[in-house]
């Protein structure tokens, strides 16, 4: 099993972070996942039935202010995983994409999550539960895993909500009053 789980998040207005931050974030979230997968692909093929588990994000399905490059990098992981799955069909390698909502994976993400409001905050998972759910569902041959009933509901409901309304809801959920002087 190859698990591509490294990632750098962000919660800041786009213009407030230096270009070097974005270079590092995209290197870890996009480039390294792609390169590591390519480098290990031949070994995975030789090993018999194998898995590539890529860590996406529920955010990769949405446009989220103050997470501009993070959600874009996760949208890349979604497309990369889905396209690679098509290419590798019949090779003995299963490509799995996991798209959690918030995860309390480190002090920074825990701080950001503490500032969330409403349902977004209630949808958060701890890393141990996320790992158990993901591995269980991966071995049940699911190809895209959205852990948590609330997160699944968010994604499915978003398909029926007009874009302008989605924008209002997302802005309210992720708004930080201190940033906007309120």
VOKE-520630 format. One line per field, with one value per atom (N, C-alpha, C): residue in three letters; residue number from 1; x, y, z; atom name. Coordinates in steps of 0.1 Angstrom, whole numbers. Layout:
<atoms>
aa	[Ala ...] $
i	[NUM ...] $
east	[X ...] $
north	[Y ...] $
up	[Z ...] $
at	[CA ...] $
</atoms>
This chain:
<atoms>
aa	[Unk Unk Unk Unk Unk Unk Unk Unk Unk Unk Unk Unk Unk Unk Unk Unk Unk Unk Unk Unk Unk Unk Unk Unk Unk Unk Unk Unk Unk Unk Unk Unk Unk Unk Unk Unk Unk Unk Unk Unk Unk Unk Unk Unk Unk Unk Unk Unk Unk Unk Unk Unk Unk Unk Unk Unk Unk Unk Unk Unk Unk Unk Unk Unk Unk Unk Unk Unk Unk Unk Unk Unk Unk Unk Unk Unk Unk Unk Unk Unk Unk Unk Unk Unk Unk Unk Unk Unk Unk Unk Unk Unk Unk Unk Unk Unk Unk Unk Unk Unk Unk Unk Unk Unk Unk Unk Unk Unk Unk Unk Unk Unk Unk Unk Unk Unk Unk Unk Unk Unk Unk Unk Unk Unk Unk Unk Unk Unk Unk Unk Unk Unk Unk Unk Unk Unk Unk Unk Unk Unk Unk Unk Unk Unk Unk Unk Unk Unk Unk Unk Unk Unk Unk Unk Unk Unk Unk Unk Unk Unk Unk Unk Unk Unk Unk Unk Unk Unk Unk Unk Unk Unk Unk Unk Unk Unk Unk Unk Unk Unk Unk Unk Unk Unk Unk Unk Unk Unk Unk Unk Unk Unk Unk Unk Unk Unk Unk Unk Unk Unk Unk Unk Unk Unk Unk Unk Unk Unk Unk Unk Unk Unk Unk Unk Unk Unk Unk Unk Unk Unk Unk Unk Unk Unk Unk Unk Unk Unk Unk Unk Unk Unk Unk Unk Unk Unk Unk Unk Unk Unk Unk Unk Unk Unk Unk Unk Unk Unk Unk Unk Unk Unk Unk Unk Unk Unk Unk Unk Unk Unk Unk Unk Unk Unk Unk Unk Unk Unk Unk Unk Unk Unk Unk Unk Unk Unk Unk Unk Unk Unk Unk Unk Unk Unk Unk Unk Unk Unk Unk Unk Unk Unk Unk Unk Unk Unk Unk Unk Unk Unk Unk Unk Unk Unk Unk Unk Unk Unk Unk Unk Unk Unk Unk Unk Unk Unk Unk Unk Unk Unk Unk Unk Unk Unk Unk Unk Unk Unk Unk Unk Unk Unk Unk Unk Unk Unk Unk Unk Unk Unk Unk Unk Unk Unk Unk Unk Unk Unk Unk Unk Unk Unk Unk Unk Unk Unk Unk Unk Unk Unk Unk Unk Unk Unk Unk Unk Unk Unk Unk Unk Unk Unk Unk Unk Unk Unk Unk Unk Unk Unk Unk Unk Unk Unk Unk Unk Unk Unk Unk Unk Unk Unk Unk Unk Unk Unk Unk Unk Unk Unk Unk Unk Unk Unk Unk Unk Unk Unk Unk Unk Unk Unk Unk Unk Unk Unk Unk Unk Unk Unk Unk Unk Unk Unk Unk Unk Unk Unk Unk Unk Unk Unk Unk Unk Unk Unk Unk Unk Unk Unk Unk Unk Unk Unk Unk Unk Unk Unk Unk Unk Unk Unk Unk Unk Unk Unk Unk Unk Unk Unk Unk Unk Unk Unk Unk Unk Unk Unk Unk Unk Unk Unk Unk Unk Unk Unk Unk Unk Unk Unk Unk Unk Unk Unk Unk Unk Unk Unk Unk Unk Unk Unk Unk Unk Unk Unk Unk Unk Unk Unk Unk Unk Unk Unk Unk Unk Unk Unk Unk Unk Unk Unk Unk Unk Unk Unk Unk Unk Unk Unk Unk Unk Unk Unk Unk Unk Unk Unk Unk Unk Unk Unk Unk Unk Unk Unk Unk Unk Unk Unk Unk Unk Unk Unk Unk Unk] $
i	[1 1 1 2 2 2 3 3 3 4 4 4 5 5 5 6 6 6 7 7 7 8 8 8 9 9 9 10 10 10 11 11 11 12 12 12 13 13 13 14 14 14 15 15 15 16 16 16 17 17 17 18 18 18 19 19 19 20 20 20 21 21 21 22 22 22 23 23 23 24 24 24 25 25 25 26 26 26 27 27 27 28 28 28 29 29 29 30 30 30 31 31 31 32 32 32 33 33 33 34 34 34 35 35 35 36 36 36 37 37 37 38 38 38 39 39 39 40 40 40 41 41 41 42 42 42 43 43 43 44 44 44 45 45 45 46 46 46 47 47 47 48 48 48 49 49 49 50 50 50 51 51 51 52 52 52 53 53 53 54 54 54 55 55 55 56 56 56 57 57 57 58 58 58 59 59 59 60 60 60 61 61 61 62 62 62 63 63 63 64 64 64 65 65 65 66 66 66 67 67 67 68 68 68 69 69 69 70 70 70 71 71 71 72 72 72 73 73 73 74 74 74 75 75 75 76 76 76 77 77 77 78 78 78 79 79 79 80 80 80 81 81 81 82 82 82 83 83 83 84 84 84 85 85 85 86 86 86 87 87 87 88 88 88 89 89 89 90 90 90 91 91 91 92 92 92 93 93 93 94 94 94 95 95 95 96 96 96 97 97 97 98 98 98 99 99 99 100 100 100 101 101 101 102 102 102 103 103 103 104 104 104 105 105 105 106 106 106 107 107 107 108 108 108 109 109 109 110 110 110 111 111 111 112 112 112 113 113 113 114 114 114 115 115 115 116 116 116 117 117 117 118 118 118 119 119 119 120 120 120 121 121 121 122 122 122 123 123 123 124 124 124 125 125 125 126 126 126 127 127 127 128 128 128 129 129 129 130 130 130 131 131 131 132 132 132 133 133 133 134 134 134 135 135 135 136 136 136 137 137 137 138 138 138 139 139 139 140 140 140 141 141 141 142 142 142 143 143 143 144 144 144 145 145 145 146 146 146 147 147 147 148 148 148 149 149 149 150 150 150 151 151 151 152 152 152 153 153 153 154 154 154 155 155 155 156 156 156 157 157 157 158 158 158 159 159 159 160 160 160 161 161 161 162 162 162 163 163 163 164 164 164 165 165 165 166 166 166 167 167 167 168 168 168 169 169 169 170 170 170 171 171 171 172 172 172 173 173 173 174 174 174 175 175 175 176 176 176 177 177 177 178 178 178 179 179 179 180 180 180 181 181 181 182 182 182] $
east	[9 0 9 7 13 3 6 -3 4 -3 2 -6 -1 -8 -2 10 16 9 8 1 4 3 4 -9 -16 -28 -26 -36 -35 -49 -48 -61 -57 -56 -52 -56 -59 -62 -50 -53 -43 -32 -35 -24 -15 -19 -12 0 0 11 21 34 44 44 49 50 57 67 75 66 56 47 40 35 27 36 48 57 59 61 63 50 39 26 23 25 22 32 44 55 51 46 43 29 19 6 4 11 8 21 32 43 49 51 56 47 34 24 26 27 28 41 52 65 67 63 64 55 44 35 42 47 54 66 74 87 83 72 69 60 55 45 49 62 66 67 72 72 58 49 35 29 32 28 34 46 53 48 43 39 26 20 6 -4 -15 -26 -20 -22 -16 -27 -24 -33 -24 -30 -25 -36 -33 -43 -39 -46 -43 -52 -46 -54 -58 -71 -77 -83 -94 -101 -115 -125 -138 -137 -128 -125 -122 -116 -113 -125 -137 -149 -155 -149 -156 -146 -151 -143 -144 -133 -133 -123 -129 -120 -110 -98 -88 -81 -86 -80 -77 -75 -75 -65 -53 -43 -45 -49 -51 -62 -73 -84 -81 -73 -69 -60 -51 -41 -49 -59 -67 -76 -81 -88 -79 -66 -57 -56 -55 -54 -66 -78 -90 -89 -85 -84 -73 -62 -50 -55 -61 -65 -75 -85 -95 -90 -81 -75 -65 -57 -48 -55 -67 -75 -79 -83 -87 -75 -63 -52 -47 -49 -43 -54 -65 -76 -70 -72 -67 -52 -45 -31 -29 -39 -38 -35 -36 -34 -47 -52 -64 -61 -66 -63 -76 -73 -84 -81 -92 -92 -100 -94 -101 -103 -115 -118 -124 -117 -123 -126 -134 -136 -125 -127 -117 -111 -98 -92 -83 -83 -75 -61 -54 -41 -29 -29 -18 -23 -14 -19 -24 -19 -23 -38 -40 -53 -63 -59 -68 -72 -63 -66 -76 -73 -82 -96 -97 -110 -117 -110 -116 -123 -119 -125 -137 -139 -151 -164 -174 -187 -197 -207 -219 -215 -221 -220 -206 -199 -185 -177 -179 -171 -175 -188 -193 -189 -185 -181 -167 -159 -145 -142 -132 -128 -114 -111 -98 -90 -77 -69 -71 -73 -74 -87 -98 -111 -110 -104 -103 -95 -84 -76 -84 -91 -99 -110 -117 -128 -122 -111 -105 -100 -92 -87 -98 -108 -119 -126 -129 -136 -128 -115 -106 -106 -105 -105 -119 -129 -143 -144 -133 -132 -139 -140 -145 -134 -137 -127 -126 -137 -137 -144 -137 -142 -144 -157 -160 -164 -155 -159 -168 -178 -187 -200 -211 -224 -226 -222 -223 -215 -203 -195 -201 -206 -213 -225 -233 -245 -241 -230 -226 -223 -216 -212 -224 -233 -245 -254 -256 -265 -260 -246 -240 -243 -246 -250 -263 -271 -284 -286 -275 -275 -269 -276 -270 -257 -247 -234 -234 -243 -243 -247 -256 -260 -249 -242 -231 -220 -218 -208 -212 -225 -230 -227 -231 -230 -215 -207 -193 -186 -189 -184 -188 -200 -204 -198 -196 -189 -175 -168 -153 -149 -159 -156 -149 -139 -133 -135 -143 -145 -133 -123 -111 -104 -105 -99 -105 -118 -125 -129 -123 -125 -139 -146 -160 -159] $
north	[-12 0 12 21 34 44 51 61 75 82 96 105 108 115 128 131 144 156 166 178 190 202 214 222 225 233 248 255 270 276 286 294 308 315 329 335 347 354 353 349 345 355 368 378 380 375 377 367 356 347 349 346 349 338 341 331 318 320 308 298 303 294 285 292 284 274 278 269 256 258 247 239 245 238 230 236 228 217 219 209 197 199 188 182 190 185 179 184 180 173 180 174 162 162 150 138 140 129 123 131 127 119 125 119 106 106 93 82 86 75 70 78 74 65 69 62 48 47 34 25 30 23 9 8 -5 -15 -11 -20 -24 -15 -19 -29 -27 -37 -51 -51 -64 -71 -63 -68 -76 -77 -83 -73 -77 -67 -56 -44 -32 -21 -12 0 13 23 37 44 49 57 71 80 94 102 111 120 132 133 145 153 159 167 170 170 175 189 197 210 210 199 199 199 198 198 212 221 235 246 258 270 276 277 282 293 305 316 313 319 317 303 295 282 280 290 291 280 280 271 257 256 243 235 241 234 231 240 238 226 225 213 200 201 189 185 195 192 185 189 182 167 165 151 143 149 142 138 147 144 134 136 127 113 111 98 91 99 93 90 98 95 83 83 72 59 59 47 41 50 46 39 46 41 27 25 13 2 4 -7 -19 -30 -43 -46 -37 -38 -45 -46 -52 -41 -28 -17 -9 -8 0 13 24 37 42 46 50 65 73 87 88 94 97 112 117 131 135 136 140 154 158 172 176 184 188 176 176 165 172 168 174 167 169 162 168 181 188 200 207 219 230 232 242 239 227 223 223 219 220 234 244 258 263 260 264 259 246 239 245 250 256 269 275 287 285 273 270 271 272 274 263 261 252 238 234 220 217 227 224 219 225 221 207 204 192 180 183 172 168 174 171 157 151 137 138 128 127 117 118 110 95 91 76 71 78 74 74 85 86 74 71 59 46 44 31 31 41 42 40 47 47 33 27 14 3 4 -5 -4 8 10 8 10 7 -8 -16 -31 -36 -27 -31 -26 -22 -18 -5 4 17 25 33 40 55 60 74 73 77 76 90 93 105 101 102 97 107 101 109 112 110 112 127 136 150 154 149 152 147 135 129 138 142 150 164 170 183 181 171 169 166 157 154 166 173 185 195 197 207 206 194 192 198 201 207 222 227 241 250 261 270 276 279 284 296 305 317 314 304 300 293 284 277 287 297 307 314 317 323 314 302 292 290 288 285 298 309 321 323 319 320 310 298 287 290 296 298 312 321 335 336 344 347 362 366 380 388 383 391 395 387 391 403 404 414 426 427 439 440 429 429 425] $
up	[0 0 0 -10 -10 -5 6 12 10 2 -1 9 20 31 35 29 33 27 34 29 38 32 39 37 47 46 47 46 48 51 59 62 63 52 51 38 38 26 16 4 -6 -7 -8 -10 2 14 26 28 20 21 10 13 3 -7 -19 -30 -26 -17 -13 -6 2 9 -1 -12 -22 -30 -32 -39 -30 -17 -8 -7 -6 -4 -17 -28 -41 -43 -39 -40 -32 -19 -11 -15 -17 -20 -33 -43 -57 -63 -64 -71 -64 -51 -44 -45 -44 -45 -59 -69 -83 -85 -81 -83 -75 -63 -54 -61 -65 -71 -84 -92 -104 -101 -92 -88 -83 -75 -69 -77 -88 -96 -101 -106 -111 -99 -87 -76 -72 -72 -69 -79 -91 -101 -99 -95 -93 -80 -71 -57 -57 -68 -69 -65 -60 -57 -47 -52 -45 -44 -35 -34 -34 -40 -39 -32 -20 -12 -12 -19 -20 -11 -3 6 -1 -4 -10 1 -1 9 4 13 9 3 8 2 -12 -17 -32 -41 -35 -43 -43 -35 -33 -35 -37 -37 -23 -16 -2 0 4 6 18 17 26 26 16 14 -1 -8 -22 -28 -25 -31 -25 -12 -6 -13 -15 -22 -36 -43 -57 -57 -47 -47 -45 -37 -34 -46 -53 -66 -76 -76 -84 -80 -67 -62 -66 -66 -70 -85 -93 -108 -110 -104 -105 -102 -90 -86 -95 -99 -108 -122 -127 -140 -139 -129 -127 -125 -118 -116 -130 -139 -152 -159 -159 -166 -160 -147 -141 -140 -145 -145 -151 -144 -148 -145 -138 -135 -122 -114 -100 -90 -94 -85 -84 -72 -70 -64 -71 -66 -59 -46 -37 -33 -34 -30 -17 -7 5 7 10 10 23 34 46 47 56 60 69 79 88 96 98 106 116 129 139 139 128 126 132 135 141 148 156 163 154 143 134 129 124 119 131 143 154 158 156 159 148 135 125 127 130 132 144 154 166 162 151 147 137 133 124 132 124 130 126 133 129 125 114 109 105 99 95 107 118 130 135 134 139 129 117 108 109 119 120 126 121 125 132 141 146 137 137 127 129 141 144 138 140 134 119 113 99 93 99 95 95 106 107 96 94 84 70 67 54 50 59 56 55 63 62 49 45 32 20 21 10 8 18 16 12 13 7 -7 -13 -27 -30 -21 -24 -31 -41 -48 -43 -39 -34 -20 -10 4 9 13 20 34 44 57 64 71 80 72 79 73 70 78 76 63 62 50 37 38 26 23 33 31 25 29 24 9 5 -9 -18 -13 -21 -22 -11 -12 -21 -21 -29 -44 -49 -63 -67 -57 -60 -56 -51 -46 -56 -60 -70 -65 -74 -70 -61 -63 -55 -41 -39 -25 -18 -26 -20 -15 -23 -19 -6 -4 8 20 19 30 33 23 26 33 28 34 49 52 66 74 69 77 80 71 72 76 77 80 94 95 108 110 120 122 124 131 134 121 110 98 91 93 86 94 106 115 121 121 127 142] $
at	[N CA C N CA C N CA C N CA C N CA C N CA C N CA C N CA C N CA C N CA C N CA C N CA C N CA C N CA C N CA C N CA C N CA C N CA C N CA C N CA C N CA C N CA C N CA C N CA C N CA C N CA C N CA C N CA C N CA C N CA C N CA C N CA C N CA C N CA C N CA C N CA C N CA C N CA C N CA C N CA C N CA C N CA C N CA C N CA C N CA C N CA C N CA C N CA C N CA C N CA C N CA C N CA C N CA C N CA C N CA C N CA C N CA C N CA C N CA C N CA C N CA C N CA C N CA C N CA C N CA C N CA C N CA C N CA C N CA C N CA C N CA C N CA C N CA C N CA C N CA C N CA C N CA C N CA C N CA C N CA C N CA C N CA C N CA C N CA C N CA C N CA C N CA C N CA C N CA C N CA C N CA C N CA C N CA C N CA C N CA C N CA C N CA C N CA C N CA C N CA C N CA C N CA C N CA C N CA C N CA C N CA C N CA C N CA C N CA C N CA C N CA C N CA C N CA C N CA C N CA C N CA C N CA C N CA C N CA C N CA C N CA C N CA C N CA C N CA C N CA C N CA C N CA C N CA C N CA C N CA C N CA C N CA C N CA C N CA C N CA C N CA C N CA C N CA C N CA C N CA C N CA C N CA C N CA C N CA C N CA C N CA C N CA C N CA C N CA C N CA C N CA C N CA C N CA C N CA C N CA C N CA C N CA C N CA C N CA C N CA C N CA C N CA C N CA C N CA C N CA C N CA C N CA C N CA C N CA C N CA C N CA C N CA C N CA C N CA C N CA C N CA C N CA C N CA C N CA C N CA C N CA C N CA C] $
</atoms>
